[in-house]
Amino acid sequence: MGKVTGFLEIDRQVHKYQPASDRIRHFREFTLPMSDKEVEKQAARCMDCGVPFCHGPTGCPIHNQIPDWNDLVYNGDWDNAIRNLHSTNNFPEFTGRICPAPCEEACTLNLEDIPVAIKTVEQAIADKAYELGHIRPYPAEKKTGKSVAIIGSGPAGMAAAQQLGRVGHDVHVYERESKAGGLMRFGIPDFKMEKHYIDRRVEQMQGEGVTFHCGVNVGVDKPVSELLAEYDAVLYCGGSETPRPANIPGDDLEGVHDAMPYLVQQNKRVAREDIQSVAWKSESIVAGGLHVVVVGGGDTASDCVGTAFRQGAVRVTQLDIRPQPPEKENKLAVWPYWATKMRTSSSQAEGAEREFQVATLEFIGEDGQLTGVKCCEVDEKRKPIAGTEFVIRADLAFIAIGFAGPMAGGVVTELDGQLKIGVDSRRSTNVDANDRDYRTSVDKLYAAGDIRRGQSLVVWAIREGRQAARAIDEALMGSSVLPR
């Protein structure tokens, strides 16, 4: 906890943003940092709530010891705050920026709609750690003689690699794209998280003995069978990247795209790289001067909205088939779980027009080029209501309705018939492995992250990477000092 009476005396305060008119002119992060004293005051609001739901399974999947490091920050002990935070979370500068903060939903003070600013404090601790020199290599004191290959360098792969490297294994990470980071680097826009944070962690991990092999598409450029023969264990953290099929008539028109190629392209432009991606090959997509429609109501859709505004879109409309949620949830019915309520992202606040309870019926075009999106209102069961059809002008449309599992090709294709795929309906396209030992049906091959559990949050990816690292260490050494 922080100050005993802090929650009574101090108002909740979080990072402020640059004005929308300013931030849409660039792709940099636009949060305005708080001073150390301001952060310490926010940490002081952490109350002696008895049962801290914030770091239980309802709040934080990686079990950050939130009351502990709030108390340390309140007392100005930033050194021990980052040590405590790093004990559960390898990359708090990632989660402090891109996690939606279910911990704040589970905060006891959220019963009064004034939760502790946990995400703000977490980001501040991580950023302070760089200033204090805590983000440096911590190599193992001795090597084990065992080797592990990790396929994929998203948050799950990076977390597992760091954990395994620090206990002395020889770790090699194979990444399909030109740089490490997975969709954190190429899917999440720079205005949400600048990529030098990933670069610094890669540099740290290299100093700890982890080797990165970028531009290697395992299962295509290098058979996974070679990795299984060469290494003592192989961890598959390939992510969930296949776009969920929308099956909307007219989706083959020029100007209709899945969301991810668009986001990947812009991230590569910002990084001054070739815009073509190994996985997301597409013609150049730019929204400047165009009317844009985004189909979908999640984070990826919101990222498309913010990217389109920064490229100079004339108008951006976001379509959501779900009904408009209430402004305030029934706390006694849902707390401490994530509530369905009206939320407006920073990208949506930049001027998006949002349509709720609307179905996308068809993409309309002339001479093969998109000109509009035909929509209609739907009832509570998402069935079209006759006579409510309307058309929205669109020069460019993005489909952002989620992901359906790993990309076709690569490891899954090479191991077809050997690698068991999940059987339940929610995970029917994902690699089958439990969350205790993370073993797949192929000997020496493990799986963790979105490729196992389906698309999820960065905190779940880090948790699975850490747990898989422990399972592998235990299998190779007979026991493990790594945490679960």
ChimeraX attribute file (.defattr): number of C-alpha atoms within 10 A of each C-alpha:
attribute: neighborCount
match mode: 1-to-1
recipient: residues
	/A:1	21
	/A:2	24
	/A:3	21
	/A:4	13
	/A:5	13
	/A:6	18
	/A:7	22
	/A:8	10
	/A:9	12
	/A:10	14
	/A:11	13
	/A:12	15
	/A:13	16
	/A:14	18
	/A:15	16
	/A:16	11
	/A:17	14
	/A:18	13
	/A:19	11
	/A:20	15
	/A:21	9
	/A:22	10
	/A:23	20
	/A:24	21
	/A:25	12
	/A:26	15
	/A:27	20
	/A:28	16
	/A:29	16
	/A:30	21
	/A:31	16
	/A:32	11
	/A:33	16
	/A:34	16
	/A:35	9
	/A:36	17
	/A:37	12
	/A:38	15
	/A:39	25
	/A:40	23
	/A:41	24
	/A:42	27
	/A:43	32
	/A:44	26
	/A:45	30
	/A:46	30
	/A:47	23
	/A:48	15
	/A:49	12
	/A:50	8
	/A:51	10
	/A:52	19
	/A:53	22
	/A:54	28
	/A:55	21
	/A:56	18
	/A:57	14
	/A:58	18
	/A:59	22
	/A:60	21
	/A:61	21
	/A:62	22
	/A:63	20
	/A:64	22
	/A:65	19
	/A:66	26
	/A:67	22
	/A:68	17
	/A:69	27
	/A:70	32
	/A:71	21
	/A:72	22
	/A:73	28
	/A:74	26
	/A:75	16
	/A:76	15
	/A:77	14
	/A:78	22
	/A:79	16
	/A:80	16
	/A:81	26
	/A:82	26
	/A:83	15
	/A:84	17
	/A:85	21
	/A:86	15
	/A:87	13
	/A:88	19
	/A:89	22
	/A:90	21
	/A:91	22
	/A:92	23
	/A:93	23
	/A:94	23
	/A:95	22
	/A:96	21
	/A:97	18
	/A:98	18
	/A:99	15
	/A:100	16
	/A:101	21
	/A:102	22
	/A:103	31
	/A:104	25
	/A:105	25
	/A:106	26
	/A:107	29
	/A:108	24
	/A:109	17
	/A:110	16
	/A:111	15
	/A:112	9
	/A:113	15
	/A:114	17
	/A:115	22
	/A:116	28
	/A:117	22
	/A:118	26
	/A:119	24
	/A:120	20
	/A:121	26
	/A:122	27
	/A:123	19
	/A:124	24
	/A:125	27
	/A:126	24
	/A:127	18
	/A:128	19
	/A:129	20
	/A:130	14
	/A:131	10
	/A:132	12
	/A:133	9
	/A:134	14
	/A:135	19
	/A:136	15
	/A:137	16
	/A:138	15
	/A:139	19
	/A:140	15
	/A:141	9
	/A:142	10
	/A:143	15
	/A:144	14
	/A:145	9
	/A:146	15
	/A:147	19
	/A:148	26
	/A:149	25
	/A:150	27
	/A:151	28
	/A:152	27
	/A:153	31
	/A:154	25
	/A:155	33
	/A:156	34
	/A:157	34
	/A:158	30
	/A:159	25
	/A:160	30
	/A:161	30
	/A:162	27
	/A:163	23
	/A:164	25
	/A:165	28
	/A:166	23
	/A:167	21
	/A:168	20
	/A:169	24
	/A:170	22
	/A:171	28
	/A:172	20
	/A:173	23
	/A:174	25
	/A:175	25
	/A:176	23
	/A:177	21
	/A:178	17
	/A:179	17
	/A:180	27
	/A:181	24
	/A:182	23
	/A:183	19
	/A:184	21
	/A:185	25
	/A:186	24
	/A:187	21
	/A:188	23
	/A:189	26
	/A:190	22
	/A:191	21
	/A:192	20
	/A:193	22
	/A:194	20
	/A:195	21
	/A:196	11
	/A:197	15
	/A:198	22
	/A:199	15
	/A:200	14
	/A:201	21
	/A:202	21
	/A:203	14
	/A:204	18
	/A:205	25
	/A:206	17
	/A:207	15
	/A:208	22
	/A:209	22
	/A:210	22
	/A:211	18
	/A:212	21
	/A:213	18
	/A:214	16
	/A:215	15
	/A:216	19
	/A:217	22
	/A:218	23
	/A:219	19
	/A:220	14
	/A:221	11
	/A:222	14
	/A:223	15
	/A:224	23
	/A:225	13
	/A:226	11
	/A:227	20
	/A:228	18
	/A:229	11
	/A:230	13
	/A:231	17
	/A:232	19
	/A:233	23
	/A:234	26
	/A:235	28
	/A:236	28
	/A:237	30
	/A:238	31
	/A:239	31
	/A:240	23
	/A:241	20
	/A:242	16
	/A:243	18
	/A:244	14
	/A:245	13
	/A:246	14
	/A:247	9
	/A:248	12
	/A:249	12
	/A:250	17
	/A:251	19
	/A:252	13
	/A:253	19
	/A:254	17
	/A:255	21
	/A:256	21
	/A:257	19
	/A:258	22
	/A:259	23
	/A:260	26
	/A:261	22
	/A:262	24
	/A:263	23
	/A:264	22
	/A:265	25
	/A:266	25
	/A:267	23
	/A:268	19
	/A:269	13
	/A:270	16
	/A:271	14
	/A:272	9
	/A:273	13
	/A:274	10
	/A:275	22
	/A:276	16
	/A:277	17
	/A:278	12
	/A:279	15
	/A:280	15
	/A:281	12
	/A:282	13
	/A:283	11
	/A:284	11
	/A:285	16
	/A:286	17
	/A:287	23
	/A:288	15
	/A:289	14
	/A:290	18
	/A:291	21
	/A:292	29
	/A:293	29
	/A:294	30
	/A:295	26
	/A:296	22
	/A:297	19
	/A:298	13
	/A:299	17
	/A:300	20
	/A:301	26
	/A:302	21
	/A:303	25
	/A:304	30
	/A:305	29
	/A:306	26
	/A:307	25
	/A:308	29
	/A:309	26
	/A:310	19
	/A:311	18
	/A:312	16
	/A:313	19
	/A:314	13
	/A:315	20
	/A:316	25
	/A:317	21
	/A:318	23
	/A:319	22
	/A:320	21
	/A:321	21
	/A:322	18
	/A:323	15
	/A:324	15
	/A:325	13
	/A:326	11
	/A:327	9
	/A:328	12
	/A:329	15
	/A:330	12
	/A:331	14
	/A:332	8
	/A:333	9
	/A:334	13
	/A:335	18
	/A:336	22
	/A:337	19
	/A:338	16
	/A:339	17
	/A:340	14
	/A:341	13
	/A:342	11
	/A:343	12
	/A:344	12
	/A:345	13
	/A:346	16
	/A:347	24
	/A:348	21
	/A:349	12
	/A:350	19
	/A:351	16
	/A:352	20
	/A:353	14
	/A:354	17
	/A:355	18
	/A:356	16
	/A:357	18
	/A:358	25
	/A:359	24
	/A:360	22
	/A:361	18
	/A:362	17
	/A:363	24
	/A:364	20
	/A:365	17
	/A:366	10
	/A:367	8
	/A:368	12
	/A:369	17
	/A:370	22
	/A:371	21
	/A:372	22
	/A:373	23
	/A:374	16
	/A:375	19
	/A:376	20
	/A:377	21
	/A:378	20
	/A:379	14
	/A:380	10
	/A:381	7
	/A:382	14
	/A:383	14
	/A:384	19
	/A:385	13
	/A:386	9
	/A:387	8
	/A:388	11
	/A:389	16
	/A:390	13
	/A:391	16
	/A:392	16
	/A:393	17
	/A:394	24
	/A:395	20
	/A:396	26
	/A:397	29
	/A:398	23
	/A:399	24
	/A:400	26
	/A:401	21
	/A:402	23
	/A:403	19
	/A:404	20
	/A:405	24
	/A:406	24
	/A:407	19
	/A:408	11
	/A:409	14
	/A:410	19
	/A:411	22
	/A:412	20
	/A:413	14
	/A:414	16
	/A:415	16
	/A:416	11
	/A:417	9
	/A:418	13
	/A:419	18
	/A:420	17
	/A:421	19
	/A:422	16
	/A:423	12
	/A:424	10
	/A:425	7
	/A:426	11
	/A:427	18
	/A:428	14
	/A:429	22
	/A:430	25
	/A:431	28
	/A:432	24
	/A:433	21
	/A:434	14
	/A:435	15
	/A:436	12
	/A:437	18
	/A:438	24
	/A:439	22
	/A:440	22
	/A:441	14
	/A:442	12
	/A:443	12
	/A:444	18
	/A:445	22
	/A:446	26
	/A:447	31
	/A:448	35
	/A:449	30
	/A:450	27
	/A:451	27
	/A:452	30
	/A:453	25
	/A:454	22
	/A:455	21
	/A:456	14
	/A:457	17
	/A:458	23
	/A:459	26
	/A:460	21
	/A:461	29
	/A:462	27
	/A:463	25
	/A:464	30
	/A:465	31
	/A:466	30
	/A:467	25
	/A:468	29
	/A:469	32
	/A:470	25
	/A:471	23
	/A:472	26
	/A:473	23
	/A:474	15
	/A:475	15
	/A:476	17
	/A:477	10
	/A:478	9
	/A:479	12
	/A:480	16
	/A:481	9
	/A:482	16
	/A:483	12
	/A:484	16
